[in-house]
Amino acid sequence: MRCLLIETFTPHPPIPSQAELLQFFYKLGIHNFSICWISLISIRFKIDELRDDGQVNYNTEFPLNKATNSHVWVDKLKLFVIINYNNMIHKKFLIPKIVKNSSIPAANQLARQLTWLIADGVIKKGEKLPTIRDYAEVLNIHHHTVRAAYHLMKDRNLVSIKPRIGTLAKEYLPFMSDSLDEYVDQEMIGILVPSLSDFYQHIIAGVESIALESRLIPVVFSCHEDPVFAEKVYKKLSARGLKGIINISMGFSDDFFEEFKHNSNMNVPLIFLDVADAVTHRLTIDTSGAIGLATNHLLDHGYSDLAMINCPADWPIGREALKGFRQGLESRGKEFSQTSVFTVPDFGFEAGRFIVGRMLQDNALPRGIVTISDNLALGAISALKDNGLQVPDDVAIIGFNDIFPASIINPPLSTIALPLFDMGQQTMLSMNRVLMGKMERWIHKKFSGKLVIRNSCGCQSQISD
């Protein structure tokens, strides 16, 4: 859609017919249009056309002046259409809205909203922004305001301004597109989580307890177990001025991690929790140590035939769990075999039931099982009971996470307890230190789990350090 240079003139009667107007537009090479009305006052027409830069909607009114003759109006209408049709502003550039009485300068309002459109991918890399005067007219603001907005964006590495070419959008990089000073008065912290399960709720509660003391508002985003989606959410949030972002268990793509390596002074601080592969600020769980603790405990019972139910080994947590299981066996002189590791696609109850069913079918049921989640362990116990087997008399099991049902199932589940609330608190405290500029190097911190001994392993209930 384009801001239009409307002149006031009218043809001398007779008024042009619709057929004459159809012929007029076809001669200009414009085919996707419709005539809305023709009167003594004006001609209203609409053009809808798919161009290289997307769908263009052009809906305007051509005013007529009685003082001109029928030949003059044709020439003026032709000029009117050519000028505006060739330079129509795409409707996406009309998304920004300028609040005239705001305390935020109009140029900053426009620059910020265009930044959002670039970060969201609405405005593509290399796409030309409207000319200064045309954009000013369509937004009903002074052209100096548009110029100032474009230069603000240029200073933030969001656009390039080239003589005789125009203003071109660049790729939005949250690492380089703004300065941290602009966010000093902002008050929101973003938290990215794979889901809103109990495991993450406890961590979030810890983050909240410190954030609220710091007069910061935590905003939680579930990323549906999708690291690529988390990456997009991070870009959107960093463009909108959040003070910092905490990524819990999600990670990002390899290319995105590379950007963090080379852009340590990010405008929006980012801290990873439970992401072992992160090379920047990260707080992680000692998964291998925890699984090793569980493995050694089952070996202490004299169970030499052990198996592990694990998530895929190419997941960071799966890789660390496999490492801990192997080290636990080898530290006691036991041989590790890949056949003792049973891989499931997720951490859920049904996955635990399924894999135990597979063990029974293949006659591969071990004496003791270490699992990477409590839900897997609960599913495994359910499947064993359904097949007439007893826990721990026939098979001993240890879980991981210490969720609430672990303590009330029969028999109560021995498991690894993680300091989830403390993990959330420590992550937010680390974020505060980063925001205050007190961290000269990357934060790297590990949390250890504790073995909660109940009955599923063959012991009486207690907690071991």
Buried (B, 14 or more C-beta within 10 A) or exposed (E): BBBBEEEEBBBBEEBBEEEEBEEBBEEEEBEEBEBEEBEEBBBBBBBEBEEEEEEBBBEBBBBBBEEBEEEBBBEBBBEBBEEBBEEBBBBBBBEBEBEEEEEEEBBBBBBBBBBBBBBBEBBEEEBBBBBBEBBBBBBEBEBEBBBBBBBBBBEBBBBBBEEEEBBBBBBBBBBBBBEBEEBEEBEBBBBBBBEEBEBBBBBBBBBBBBBEEBEBEBEBBBBEEEBEBBBBBBBBBBBBBBBBBBBBBBBBEEEBBEBBEEBEEBBBBBBBBBBBBBBBBBBBBBBBBBBBBBBBBBBEBEBEEBBBBBBEBEBBBBBBBBBBBBBBBEEEEBEBEEEBBBBBEBBBBBBBBBBBBBBBEEEEBBBBBBBBBBBBBBBBBBBBEEEEBEBBEEBBBBBBBBBEBBBEBEBBBBBBBBBBBEBBBBBBBBBBBBBEEEBEEBBEEEBEBBBBBBBBBBBEEEEEE
